[in-house]
Amino acid sequence: MATTASLCLIVVLAGCGGSTPAPTGPIPGASTTLKAETSNNTSTSNSFPGQKNGNARPGNVSKEPISKLLYSGATTKIFAHWLGWFGKPNHISVGYNSGTAAQVHAQVTDMISRGINGVVADWYGPSQTFVENSTTLLMHEAESHPGFEFAITEDKGALAQAAISNGCDVTSQFISDLTYIASHYESSPAYMKVNGRPVVFLFGVDAEYIDYNRATSSIPGNPLLILRGTNGLTHPLVDGGFSWVNIQSDTPFNPELNVQDSFFQAAKQAPQRLAVGAVFKGFNDTLASWGTDRVIDQNCGQTWIQSFNEIGKFYSSSNQLPILQIPTWNDYEEGTAIEMGIDNCVFLAPSQSGSTISWTVNGNENTIDHYSVFISTDGTNLSPLIDIPSGTHSVDLSKLSLSSSKTYFVYIQAVGLPSIQNKMSPAIAYHVGDQPPAVSLNVSQTSGLTYTASASASGAAKTVIDFGDGTVVSGTSASHTYGAVGSYLVTATAFDSADASSVAVQQISAKSSANGVSIASPGNSSVVNWPTPIVASANTSGAVSAMQVLVDGHQSFYRFTSNHSPVTGFIRQRYR
């Protein structure tokens, strides 16, 4: 009975029955800061600016365990697919070098903080020294974290030269590579094993000829060989298959869940084989030098959630999926990286009524795990007050022991589902017994990228307008020209004479004011190199669901959008 009473108390504090949660007593001591709760908390470089293929700028990412997205009772081991080639001149710059111990340490500790159990390294053979050295660092880092595992993927790129030299028969090179893997990696205590056998993933190697009878009789260590796709679930001489991101449709809105379904259905027909599932945030290879403009739109985190939900159709607590792989941790070139977190496109607008702070949620709330309420006396150091479940949008401060002579700053953080970026609200300056002036905000386009913001708040002593790009202006009206096409949050804050405040938030899309479709870049008659960034926008009487780029009558780019937002992407043709 005591346990039951304790659980009931927790539920009541969280707002049981739809009541507004009300934390009580004195304010806890400050244990975090506004900077800590809003800045990059991942292994992504702080200098990474975000990319046009959907990889967001690094943010404050939810460290809720990724297993929370799986079916109830899941015991699945979760691995992230890792690439160790960044810093090489033939790959794009992401702000870090994969071949440093510090970067590898940051990545492994970040993975562990998200509940990831291990990492699968994409490997190109011992002769590719940059990736080989990075992978060796990864092995040593895994060894320093008991329980964290790593495995090797033999990438088809490791066999490319052998295929050229030997008429596509790569058997000898394949044996040589896996012999090296056995001696150099599989001997590590951190190497991934299933039923005592080391696991080696094979990515795309079936594009070449391999004599598996000869290979399996020659490779030491008795590894489990796991092929990409359903082939691994039917091939007589390998031990299993792993799912991946596969694009079979020209429509970027399609999350390709049918590919997942086909893999899991095949796995059910081959229970003796090791099946490794996959989940992903999306795909976009328009920045990759090898890309073919394949896109699965992230849909503001919905693709990530849907790919997890699909697993629950085939597996349960009584029928476990043994292993899950995330493609990928850090493939910046194919737009699949979760390292920097996944943008759910959410923003919060808080308000005050008496002692109750409420907030509206703009965006899909199904991407939010819960809300964390913070209070501060200086706007810098934060005291956590209460965590509130998703679906509840208010907190009552009347039962807190607050001083009537002080002004407090209240923040609401929308904590994302696992690996989704957290979003912090603007502050409400709260003064006991004080109702700040309600503020309204209107933002209109003057011309081009110039916008005028007007705030109205009866009785306000001071009004501040934040244009969302670092420009902050005091006053009830201001005009501002944005430096680039894009989406921005404009916030108006109105203060009374006691410094209590209210806010209004509006999201705008800074773009051309011309009717129809406008291409901001490249300009008319310009000659540009491959791949080419393109920025376009549209003003129409109806909603825009997608924009398509045609070059000489052929589709070159196709991207989902909403609410007339600007579209940015890449085309590959020479544009004139």
N, C-alpha and C positions, 0 to 999 in steps of 0.2 A: 504493500500500500504506500509506503514511503516513496518508492521509486515512481509510482503513478502520480503522486502529488507533486513531486519535483518536475516531472515532465509537463504536467498541466500548467504550472507556473510559467515555464518557458514559453508555452504556447500563448498564454494570456499576454505576456510581455510583447510577443511578436504580433499581436493584433488579432487574437482568436475571435471568430464571429464577425469579422469585418470592422471592429472598433479601431480607433486610432491608437497606435502604440504610444506609450508615455513613459519614457525613462524617468527614474526617480533619484533623489539624493543629490549629493554634491557632484560637480563635474569631475570626471577622472583626470588624472594627470596627463599632460600632453605626451604622447608616445610616438608621434609621427609629425611630418610637416606637409604643407601643401605641395611643396616641390617634390617630395618623395612619392606622394600619391598621384602626381600628374606627369612625372618625367619617365623617361625610358628605363624600364626595369628588366630589360632583356639583354641577350648577348649581341644584339644588333648594334652596329656602330652608331654613335650619336650623330655622326656626320651624314648618315644615309638619308637622302632627301625624299624617299618614296619614288615610285616608278609608275610609268603610264600603263604598265601591264597589270596593275592592281595590287602590287606590293606596297602596303601603306608606309608612311613615315613611322619610325619606331615610336611606340607609345607605352603607356602604363597598362600592362597586360594582366588579365585575370590569371591567378595561379591556383584556381580551383583545379582539382585533379581531373585529368582528361577522362579517367574511367567513369566519371559522373555522367558522361554522355552515352555510355553503353547501357545495355539492358540491365535491369535490376539483378543483383547477385553475380555480376560478371567477375570472373577471375582471370580474364584475358591479359596477357602480357603485351604492353604497348611499346613499340619501337618507332623511332624516327629515322627516316632515310636522310643521310648526311652527305654533302659534297665537300671535298677538301681541296678544291682547285682555285679558290678566289685569292687573288694576288698574282696570278699568272697573267701575262700580257694578252693572251688570247681569250680571256674572259672579262666580262664587264667589271668595273670597279664598284664594290659595295661598301668601301670604307674600312675594310679589315683584311688581314692576311691570314688565310687558313693555316699557314705553316708556322704559326707561333704557339708556344705552349700556353701563353696567356689567353689567346683567343679560344683555343680548344677547351681550356679550363672553364672559361665563361660559358661556352656552349653546353658543356656537360652539366654544369651546376644549374643552368637555366632549365635544361630538360628535366633534371631531377625535381626542380621546384614545381614543375607542372605535372608531376606524377608519371613521367615517362620512365620506363623500366630499362631501356637500352637503345642502342643506335646501330644502324646498318650503314656501313661505309661503302660508297660507290668507288670502285677500285679499278685501276687501269694497268696493273702489272708492275713488277718491281723496276722496270726500266723507266717508267714515268716517275722520276725522282721527286718532283714537287708533291704530287698526290700521295706517293709512297711515304714520304717523310711526315706529311700531315696525318696520314692514317696511323703511323707508328706513334705519333703524339697522342692520337685518340685512344689507342690501346693502353698506353701508360696512364692516361687520365682515367679511363674506365677502371683500371686496376686499383686506383686510389679511392674508389667509392664502392665498398662492399655491396654486392647485390646488383650493381649496375653492370649490364652486359653489352658486348658489341659483337658484330658479325661482319663478314665481308661479302660484297656483291662483286662477282666477276662481271664487269661490264663488257659488252661486245667490242668496245673500243680497245680493250686489251688484246684482242685477236685480229685487229684490222690489218696489221702488217703481215701477219702469218697468212691471212686470207689472200693477200696480194701475191705473196711469194709462192704459195703452195696450191694455187688453183682452188681456193675456198675450203680446202681441207685444213682445219685448224687443230686437229686432234693433238698433235705433239705439243703445240703451244699451250693448249688447254691443260694437258697433263702437267706441263712444266709450271704453269701458274698455280694450279691447285696443290702441287707438291710444295711450292714456296709458301702458299697460304697455310698449309699444314704445319710446316716447320717454324714459320715466323709468327703466325697469329694464333693458330688453334691451340698451341701449347700454353697460351695465356690463361690464367685462372678466371679471367673475366670473359673469355670467349663463350658465345651463346651455344648451348648444347640442349638437345631434346632427347630424353631417354639415354643420356650419356654420349650421344653422337653430335659432333660439331655440325653446324648448319652453314651451308654456303649457298647464297642466292646467285642466280644466273640471269642476267638482264640482257635480253636480245641475242644471246649466243646461238640460239637455234636458227638464226639467219644464215649461219655458216654450217658446213658439214663437220660433225663431230662423231667419231666412232665411239659410241658410249660403251660398247662391250669392252673395247680396248682401254678406254679411259677409266671405267669403274674398277677394272682389274689392276690398274697401274697406280691409281692415286692412293697415297697413304692416308691413314687417319680415319677411314671409313666414314666420310662425311655424308650428311643428308644433302642431296642436291635438289634445290628448289627453283624450278623454272618460272619465268613470268607467264601469267595467264593460265587458262584452262589446260593448255598443253601439258603442264606439269602434273595435272591430275589424271592424265590418261597415258602419258609416255611410260612404256614398260621398264625403262632403265633409270628413271629419276624417282625422287621420293616425295614430291609434292609440288605445289604451285603457289604463287603469290599474286594477289590482285594488284592492279595499278590504275592510274588515270588513263582512260581510253576515250578518244573523241571519235564518234562515228557519225555525228550530225554536223551540218553547217550552221545550225542555230545555236548561238552562245547561251540562250536561255535554258537549254537542255542540260541538266546536271549529269546525264548519262548514267542514271541509277540502274538502268536495264543491264549495263555491263557488270555492275556489282551483283545483280540478281543472277545473271548467267553463271558467274563464278561460284557463288554460294550454292546454286542448284547442282553444279557439277561436283562441288565438294561433298554434297550429301550423297552423291552416287559413288563416291570413292572415299569412304570413311577411314580406310587404311592409309591414306595419303595425308601428309601434313598440309593443311590449308592456312594460308596467311592472308587475312583480309586487308582492306585498304580503306582509308577515309581521307578526304581532301577538301581544301577550301575553294578550289577552282583551278583553272589552267589558262595560261595565256603565253604563247611562245613568240609573240611578235618582236621581242627584244633579242631573242636567241639567234645567233648567226646561222644556225641550222633550222630555224623555225619555218613553219609552213602556215602561219596565221591561224592556228587552231585555238579556239577559245571556249572555256566553260566559265560563264560569269559567276563571280562570287556571290552576287545577289545580297550584299550586305550581311554576310554570315549565314544565309539560309542554306547555301550549298553544303557548308561544313556540317550544319545540324542534320540536314537530310541524309547525308552520307552515313552518319552514325545511326540514324533511325532505321535505315535500310537493314542494318545488321540484325536488329531485333526481330525482323520478319523470319529469320532463319535460325537464330541461336537464342538460348535462354539459360537460366541458372542450372537447368538439368541437361542442357546440350550446349556445352561451352565452345566458343571460338577460342582456340588456344593462343593464337598470336595475331596481333594487329599491327600493321605498318602504316605510318603516315608519310605519304609522298607529297611534300617533302619538308624537312626542317629548313633547308636554305637553298633551294634552287631558285635564285633570283631571276634567272634567265627564262624560265618557263612559267613564272608567276604562280608557283605552288608553295612558296616558303611560308611557314607559320612562325618563323623565328621572331619577326617584328610584331606579331599579333595580327588579328583579323579585325578589320574595321566594320562595325555593325551599323554605321551611319546614324547612330542615336545621338540626340542631345536633350538636355533637361532644361525646363524653365520653372524655377521655384517661385512661390508666392507665400504671403503671410496673411492670416486672418486671426486676429487676437493672438493667442499663444500657440496656434497651430501653423506649422510650416507644411505646405503642400507642394507638389510638383507635377507638371505634365510631362509625359514621355513622348518625344517625337522620334518615330522610327519603330522598328519591330521589337516589342517587349519580350518576345520569346527568345531573344539573344541575351537577356539579362538574367543572371543568377539571383541577385538580391541587391538591395540598396544599403549602403553604409552611410550613416549620418555622423558628421563630425561637427564639433564646436570649437571655437578659438577665441581668445581674448585679444590677439594681435594680428590675425589674418595670415599668420605664418606657421605657427606651431599648433597642431591639431590634436584634440582629444576625441577619441572614438566614443560615441554615445550609444548607438544601437544599430544592429543589422536588421533590416526589414525585408520580408520576402517579396519577390516580384509579384506585382498585382496590387500591392498596397502603396499608396502615394501620399502619405501624410504622417507627421509625427507631432505629438503634443508636448510642448516644453513646460507646461504649467507646473509640473511636479518636480522640476529640477530646482536645486537651491542656487538661484541666480541673484546677483546683486542688482538692485534697481539703479545703481549709480554707474554701471558699466554697460558698454556696448559689446555684444558678442557677434561673431561671424559664424553663420551656419552654412555648411556645405553638404550637398547630397552627391554621393558617388554611385553611379550605376555600375556595379561589378558584373562584368560579362560572364557568360558561360565559359568553360575552359578554353584558354588561348584567344579569347576575344578581348579586344581592347576595352579597358574601363573608361568611363566618361564622367568627368566632374562637372557639377553645375556651377554657375556663377554664385557668388556669395550673397546671402541675405544678411544684412546687418540688423541684428535683433536687439531691441531695448525693452526690458520688461514694462508692460503696461502701455506701450507705445504702438500705434498703428501708423506705419509710414504711408506717405502718399502713393496711391496706385499710379503706375506709369504705363502709358501706351506708347507704341513705337510704330512709325510708318517709314518705310524705306522705298524710295522711288529712283528710277534710273533717269539721269539728266541727259547724258549722251555717252556713247561708247562705254568705257569702263568707269565713268563718273556717276556716283550715286549720292543722293541727299537723304540723310536720316533726320527725322523730326520726332522728338519725344515730348509727350504731354503729361504733366503730373501736377495737379492742383495743389498749391501750398508747398511745393518743394523748395528747399533752401538751396539745393545744388543738384545739377544733373550732369551726368557723364555718359558719353557715347563711345563705345569700343567697336571699331569696324572689323575686328577679327583677324587683322593681318599685322597687328602690332601698333596700329594707329589709334590713339585714345584722345578724345577731344572733350573739354569741359563746355557745357552749354546745352541748350535744348534743341539746337539744330546745327548741322554741319554737313559740308560737302567733302567728298573724298574720291580720289581716283585710284583705282586698284592697279597694281603693276602687272597683273597677270589674270587671264581668264581662270575661273574656278569658283568653287562654292565657299562661302564665308558665313560665319555666325556674327550677326550684329547685335550688340547688347546695350540697352539703355538702363542706367541705374539712377534712381531718384532718391535723394537723401532729405530727411527733415532736419530741423534745427538740433535735434538730439543725436544726429548721425545714424538713425535707423534708416534702412533702405529697402526699396523694392526694385525688381528688375523686370524687363521685358526682353524677349529674345526672338529674333527673326533670322531665318536662313535665307540667303540670297544666292543667286548664280550670276556672277559677274561675267558678262558676255556682250556681244555686239547688240546694239539696239535696232538693227535693220530687220525688216520683215523677211520671212523665209529663212533659208540656210546661209550662214556666213562662215567662211573659212578664215580663221585668224592667222594661221600659218600652215604650210608655206604660202608666200605671197604669189600673186599673179606673175606669170612669165619667169618664175624662179627656176633654177636648176639645182637640184639637191641630191645628196648622196643617199645610199641605201644603208640601213633602213631609215626611213624619213618620219620624223614626228609630225603629226597632224593634229590641229586643234580646230574644232568646229562647234557651232552652236546654231540653234534654231528658235525662231519666234513664230508660232503658228496659233491658230484659233483653238486647236485641240491639243490634247496631251501628246507628247512625243514618247514613244515606247522604245524606239531604236533608231540608230542612224547608220547608214550604209555609205561607204565610199566606193565609187566606181572610177577606175582608170582605164581609158580606152574601152569603156563598156563592160569591163570585167570587175567583179566584186573584189576589192582589196582589203576592206576592213568593215566589220559589222559589230556594233557595240550596243548593248542595252543601256538605256538611260531612263530618267524619270523627271517629271516636273520641269521640263525644258532645260535641264542642266546641261552645261557644256560637256562635250565629249572630247577626250584626248586619247590618242593611240598612235599606231605606227602603220605606215604602208611601205611596201617593199619595192614598188616599181620606181623607175626614174620618172619624176614628175616635172612637167614643164608647162 
